[in-house]
Amino acid sequence: MTTHGLQFTLEAVDDSDVLGQSFLAVDGTGAPAVAYVIGTAAGRTVRVARRQNGQWTHEDTGGSPAGDDVRISLSFDSGGVPHIAYRDGDSDNAVFGTRSDGGGWSLEEIPTQAGHFVRSAADVSMQIEPNLNDPPFADTPTVGYRDGFDGDSAAVARKVGGSWQISGVDAPSDVRTGLSLAFDSSAGLRLAYFQGFDDGSPVIPQPLKLAQEEVSDAEDPHPPTFVNRVIDPEMRAAESVSMARGLFAKALVAYADVRTRTVRAWSSSLGSEPTIEVVAEGNDANGPRFPSAAGDRHETLFIAYLDDGQVVLAKRGPAGWTSLPVATGGGWPSLAFGKDGTAHLAYGTGTLMYARGTVSPG
């Protein structure tokens, strides 16, 4: 199938009892990997699949995730080592995992309150800081989450020199509907998240906010400090949020509204005012949208989302957003682009599927 100038080929990744959420990342060689959840007789477990030499391998991490309230995060360091982060299903604590050199995974709980105690967390989102030949900050594990200890406040944990350093991002809020952390191509750190009190009423504001790391001239800027601002004050009853990684001149946040079932995009470019656009109107099935934001090597903006049993890919062009279906699917889609311009898309419930998009002939 050809979509937005990309020729997609589809293949199955895992036909186990695959549950809804997935997160796709691309390693330094351009090979995709997916973190996802499977159901077993003993309960849920986190699995990582990697496509190498045209074949998929599968590895259970030993982790026990919580429900489908937020994506499991997957990120590679500069050495090609995969890392994961998620909310633990037994303790509700934030968990960070690393694949060891000899095989297998090591998991640890991330301290939350003041960096000294492990407390319950929600909306865990992680990325390894890009390696820009700037030690000791290159390859730093960086995790955003909501700290459940004090009214669900937003925070960032960074592992520097073997220890976790905790930074507050925003004041307490009672909403647990979405948080997405992303580095740009120059290692600038941003978080997109919703804040406000949600009592189910369509009139209570639940604004979308954006926090950005402040630049420091100190020798050791860790832990960082953040400034935050409301970027969409009109949101009510939010569903989920996704921020594109690795962009430089642009920023993209994709998010969904529970009330209207619309998919929305907040985007900004250097030298231009930010815009908020409706990418997709409410769907007839009134189902979840689970948008996933990404940009290609030319910083063209894309969003993958669900629409009544279809995985749809939207592209931002000169005339606005246009959307075309890629495949049939019902699980959370996850979209990423390789440095060569290849589009990688994971999706599906029951069977984990993968779509590979390359520039179509002509």
Secondary structure by P-SEA (a helix, b strand, c coil): cccccbbbbbbbcccccccccbbbbbccccbbbbbbcccccccbbbbbbbbcccbbbbbbcccccccccbbbbbbbccccbbbbbbbbcccccbbbbbbcccbbbbbbbbbcccccccccccbbbbbcccccccccccccbbbbbbbcccccccbbbbbcccbbbbbbcccccccccbbbbbbccccbbbbbbccccccccccccbbbbbbbbbbbcccccccccbbbbbcccccccccbbbbbcccccbbbbbbccccccbbbbbbbcccccbbbbbcccccccccccccccccccccbbbbbbbccccbbbbbbccccbbbbbccccccbbbbbbcccbbbbbbccccbbbbbbbccccc
